[in-house]
Amino acid sequence: MTGSALVRGELMHARADHLARRVFRYPVYMAALELAELPVLDRTLRLFSHNRRNVFALYDADYTTAIASLPAPASTTLVTNLRTVGYAFNPVSFFIHRDARGAIESVIAEVNNTYGGRHCYALGPAERLPERHGRVGFRAERELFVSPFLHGPASYEFWFDAGPGAPDLAIEMFVDQGTRRTFTARFSGTRAPLTDHALLAAAVRFPLMSAQVIALIHYEAVKLRLLGVPYRRPGPDHKPLVDL
């Protein structure tokens, strides 16, 4: 038995500003992988491989954060979308570092946009917020262009409320622009042990999960364009556009 899991639940996005107000939810699953267990998972699971092709796979090359050379906290959990039949797109993946007691010490939030840009937010003591109801939070200034419909100076808040071995996992992200909270994203779900049975069930229930993620992103983008929300592409440096 390993600590790695599939987390099946719901992803919610909510936008609320003067240009558009939209909320959508859809069922998803993500993997919560204990990085120390990758050799065991690769050896014992038939439907999952590490750095090899399979129905589900995790490739180090998909991440700027080098899985094999991370700093050595007591443990690291990677919350991410796996490659499914060779394809993956991760709007954001989280490397959650815990101390020997299982408490969250720091997080690397690795964000990708749909234009090929990527940035890692290192969330440590300097970015940490006071805990709220046992939840661990971090704040960082936005440094990567993400949405072609959300511009201007902005900061992120990331909140985590899963203890080690907890049956549920929830991660919440807020986008603040000045005094306005313009965007909220929340993933919440229930953990199931990472087994071939769980992977097969996920493949049947959510075929081509990564393709579904990118399709939903473009589907919502079409809706925003039809609402008349201004659309702007990033520059070659993928820096946020500070003017509206």
C-alpha positions in Angstrom: 0.0 0.0 0.0 1.4 3.4 -1.0 0.4 7.0 0.0 -0.1 8.1 -3.6 -3.6 8.5 -4.7 -6.1 9.5 -7.4 -8.3 12.4 -6.3 -11.7 12.4 -7.9 -13.8 15.5 -7.5 -14.8 18.8 -9.0 -13.1 21.8 -10.5 -14.8 25.2 -10.1 -13.9 28.4 -11.9 -15.6 31.7 -11.1 -14.9 35.1 -12.7 -16.5 38.2 -11.3 -15.4 41.6 -12.6 -16.9 44.5 -14.6 -16.4 42.7 -17.9 -18.0 39.3 -17.2 -19.5 37.2 -14.4 -19.2 33.5 -15.0 -19.1 30.3 -13.0 -18.6 26.8 -14.3 -17.9 23.4 -12.7 -17.0 20.1 -14.1 -15.9 16.7 -12.7 -12.2 15.8 -12.9 -9.6 13.7 -11.3 -6.0 14.5 -10.5 -3.1 12.4 -9.2 -1.5 13.1 -5.8 1.9 11.3 -6.1 4.4 10.8 -3.3 7.6 11.3 -5.3 9.5 8.9 -3.1 7.1 6.2 -4.3 7.6 6.7 -8.0 10.0 3.6 -8.4 7.5 1.4 -6.6 4.6 2.7 -8.6 6.5 2.3 -11.9 7.4 -1.3 -11.0 4.1 -2.5 -9.6 1.3 -0.8 -11.6 0.4 -2.1 -15.1 -1.4 1.1 -16.2 1.1 3.7 -14.9 4.8 4.3 -15.8 7.4 6.8 -14.9 9.3 8.2 -17.9 7.9 5.4 -20.1 4.8 5.2 -22.4 1.7 3.7 -20.9 -2.0 4.4 -20.6 -1.1 6.8 -17.7 2.4 8.2 -17.3 4.5 10.8 -15.5 7.5 12.3 -17.4 10.1 14.4 -15.6 10.5 16.4 -18.8 6.9 17.8 -18.5 8.0 19.8 -15.5 10.6 22.6 -15.0 10.9 21.5 -11.4 13.3 18.5 -11.8 11.6 15.7 -10.0 14.9 13.8 -9.4 16.8 16.8 -7.9 14.2 18.5 -5.7 15.4 19.8 -2.3 15.0 17.1 0.3 12.0 17.8 2.6 10.7 14.9 4.6 8.2 14.3 1.7 7.0 15.8 -1.5 3.5 15.3 -3.0 3.0 16.2 -6.6 -0.6 17.1 -7.5 -1.0 17.0 -11.3 -2.7 15.6 -14.3 -1.0 12.5 -15.7 -0.2 12.0 -19.3 -3.1 10.0 -20.8 -2.2 7.9 -23.8 0.9 10.2 -24.3 -0.8 13.6 -23.9 -1.0 16.0 -21.0 -1.7 19.6 -20.3 -1.4 21.0 -16.8 -2.7 24.5 -16.2 -1.0 24.2 -12.8 0.8 21.5 -10.9 1.7 21.6 -7.2 4.9 20.2 -5.6 3.8 20.2 -1.9 6.8 19.9 0.5 6.1 18.6 4.1 8.1 18.3 7.2 8.6 15.2 9.3 5.3 15.9 11.1 3.5 16.0 7.8 2.9 19.8 7.9 3.2 21.8 4.7 6.6 23.7 4.7 6.6 25.1 1.1 5.0 24.6 -2.3 6.2 25.0 -5.9 3.2 26.0 -8.1 4.2 25.3 -11.7 1.8 27.2 -14.1 1.5 26.6 -17.8 -0.4 28.8 -20.3 -1.9 27.5 -23.6 0.7 29.5 -25.6 3.7 27.4 -24.4 4.7 29.6 -21.5 5.6 28.2 -18.1 6.6 29.7 -14.7 7.3 28.2 -11.3 6.1 30.1 -8.2 8.3 29.2 -5.2 6.1 29.6 -2.2 8.1 29.5 1.0 8.3 31.4 4.3 8.4 34.8 2.7 5.2 34.2 0.8 3.3 32.4 3.6 0.1 33.9 5.0 -1.3 33.4 8.5 -3.2 30.1 8.7 -7.0 30.2 8.5 -9.0 27.5 10.1 -6.0 25.1 9.7 -5.5 26.0 6.0 -2.1 26.9 4.7 -1.8 29.9 2.4 0.7 31.7 0.2 0.7 34.9 -1.8 2.7 35.7 -4.9 2.7 38.4 -7.6 1.6 37.2 -11.0 4.6 36.7 -13.3 3.2 34.7 -16.2 0.6 35.6 -18.9 -2.2 33.0 -18.4 -5.5 34.2 -19.6 -6.1 36.3 -22.8 -9.1 37.8 -21.0 -7.6 38.8 -17.6 -5.0 41.6 -17.7 -3.6 44.3 -15.4 -1.5 43.9 -12.3 -2.5 40.9 -10.2 -1.5 38.7 -7.4 -2.3 35.1 -6.5 -3.3 33.5 -3.3 -3.0 29.7 -3.0 -4.7 27.8 -0.1 -4.2 24.1 0.8 -6.4 22.3 3.4 -5.4 18.7 3.2 -3.4 17.1 6.0 -1.1 14.1 5.5 -3.2 11.0 4.8 -6.5 13.0 4.9 -9.3 11.4 2.9 -10.1 14.7 1.0 -8.0 17.2 -0.8 -8.8 20.8 -1.6 -6.7 23.5 -3.3 -8.0 27.0 -3.9 -6.5 29.8 -5.9 -7.6 33.5 -6.0 -6.6 36.3 -8.4 -6.7 39.7 -6.8 -6.4 42.9 -8.7 -6.1 45.8 -6.3 -9.0 45.5 -3.9 -11.0 43.3 -6.3 -11.1 39.5 -6.2 -11.6 38.9 -9.9 -11.1 35.1 -10.2 -11.4 32.0 -8.1 -10.5 28.4 -8.9 -11.0 25.5 -6.6 -10.3 21.8 -6.9 -11.7 19.5 -4.2 -12.1 15.8 -4.2 -11.7 12.5 -2.4 -8.6 10.4 -2.4 -8.5 6.8 -3.5 -5.4 4.6 -3.4 -3.4 4.7 -6.7 -4.1 1.2 -8.0 -4.7 -0.3 -11.5 -8.3 -0.7 -10.6 -8.6 3.1 -9.8 -6.7 4.0 -13.0 -9.0 1.8 -15.1 -12.1 3.3 -13.5 -10.7 6.8 -14.2 -10.0 5.9 -17.8 -13.6 4.7 -18.3 -15.2 7.6 -16.4 -12.9 10.3 -17.7 -11.4 9.2 -21.1 -8.7 11.5 -22.4 -8.8 13.7 -19.3 -6.0 16.0 -20.5 -7.7 16.6 -23.8 -10.9 17.4 -21.9 -9.1 20.0 -19.9 -7.7 21.9 -22.9 -11.1 21.6 -24.7 -12.9 23.1 -21.8 -10.4 26.0 -21.6 -11.1 26.8 -25.3 -14.8 26.3 -24.9 -15.0 28.9 -22.1 -12.7 31.2 -24.1 -15.2 31.2 -27.0 -18.0 32.1 -24.5 -16.0 35.1 -23.2 -15.3 36.3 -26.7 -19.0 36.2 -27.5 -19.6 38.3 -24.4 -17.3 40.9 -25.8 -14.5 40.5 -23.3 -11.3 42.0 -24.8 -8.9 39.3 -26.1 -5.1 39.8 -26.1 -2.3 37.4 -26.9 1.0 37.3 -24.9 4.3 38.7 -26.1 7.3 36.5 -26.7 8.4 36.8 -23.1 5.0 35.6 -21.8 5.0 38.4 -19.2 1.6 39.6 -17.9 0.2 42.6 -19.8 -0.1 45.3 -17.2 -2.3 47.6 -19.2 -6.0 46.7 -19.5 
